[in-house]
């Protein structure tokens, strides 16, 4: 497995949704999946090869740890979320809530996960990028609407 397999799993010009686990792996930089997450965010998304959407649930989740550490760390992550090229934080609106309710009812995913997945579906992403191993199996039935790309499948570097 390698960067090449990750790039093949994320074809150029396809919109991505990056979930909390993958974004945290990128921001912290000290997890086994951090190199893969960094390629996604710093190379594929930043360049515009793969535009990216993140849910407001993800925004909230990635801000918690920096907020506990310091105002400087919090501001750094907030600036990243607000200004990273080709990365857009998508609000939770009625369409996302409706889709999330359907996902929760059908697959019994926790509410936060349902909202994240629904954000991707409403934004018509092609791939959900995650570091959460549960998502691949849990979301298999959604394969015709969106594909789950698990960073761990492309390790080690």
N, C-alpha and C positions, 0 to 999 in steps of 0.2 A: 504494500500500500504506500501511497505517496501523494505528493502535491498533484501529480498528473491524474491520479484516480479521482481526487477531489475536484479538479477542474472539469473532468469528464462528467462527473455527477452533477455539476452546476453549469450547464451549457451557457455560452455567452448570450447576452441580451435577454435572459430570463430573469424576471423579477423574483427576489427572494424575500422570505420572512425569516429573520434571525430571532430566535427565542432567547429568553433570559439566560439559560445555561450557557449557550454559545457566546453571548455578549459578555457575560461575566468571565468566561474563560479567556476571552480576548483582553478585557480590561485588567484582569489580575495578572495574567501572564505566567502563572506558576502552576497550571494544571496540565495533565498529560495532553489534553486537547487544545491547549493554548496556541501552539504553532499553527494548527489547522484553522482555528478561529481567527488568528491574525492574518493568515492568507486571505480568508474570506473577506474580512473587514478592510484591511489595509491595502490589499491588492485588487481583489475582484470588485468590491463595492466602490472604494475610493476612485478607481479609474473609470467608473461608469460602465464597466463590462456587465455588471449585474446590479441594477438598482435594488435598493433594499428598503423594506418596511419593517418597523418594529411596533409592537402593540404598546399602548399606554400602561398595560400591566407590566410589560418588560421594563419600561422607563422607571416605573415605581420600584420594581425589584432591584434594578441595578443601582439605584440611588441610595438604598438603605445602608449598605456597608460603608460607603464613603461618608455619608451623613453622620454615622456613628464615630468615624475616625476624626474628621476635621472639616471645617468649612472650606478649606482650600481643596481638599480631595473631592468634596461634594461639588464645588464649582467647576473643577476640572472635568468631572464626568458629565455634568450638566452642559458645559460648553461642547464637549464631544458630541452629545446627543443632539444639540441644537445646530451644530455647524459642520458635522462630518459630511463631506460631499456624497451625494447620491444615497443618503440614509435619511428616511423620513419617519418621524413618529406619527402614527395614525391614531386619531381619537376614537374612543369607543362611542359609537352612535347607535341609533335604533337598529340599523341594518346589522351591525356587528352583534348587538345584543340578541337579535332574533336568530342569527346563525349560531351563536354560542349556545342558546337554549336548545336548538335542534341537536347540536353536537353533544351537549350534556345529556339530553334525553336518550339519544341513540347509543352513546358510547360510555356514559357514566364517568366522563373525565371530570376532574375537579373544576370548579368554576373558573379559577385563574387560567388554567390550561385551555379550557373551552374558549375563553375570551381571546387568548393569544392565537389559537388556531383559526377562530372565526375571523379575526382581523386579517389574516393571510388570505383566507378564502374570499372575503368581501373585496379585498384589494387585488384579487386575481393573480396571486403569486403562483409560480410554477413549483417552487420548492420551499419547504420549511427546513431551515438549518437549525439543528439542535445538538446538544451534548447530552440529552436525556434519553437513555436507552429505552425507557418505557414507551416513548412516542412512536417508535417504528412499528411495534406490534399493535399498539392501541389504535393507531390511525391507519392501519393497512386497508380497512374498508373504504377509506376516502381516497385511495390511490388513483381513481379516475378523475378526481378534482384537484389533488395536490399530492406531491411526493415528499416523503420525509427523507432528508439526508442527515444521517447521524455522523458526527465528526469522528467518533471512535472507529468507524468503519474504514477510516483513511489513515490510521496510525499503525505503527510508528513511522516517523519521518525518516 
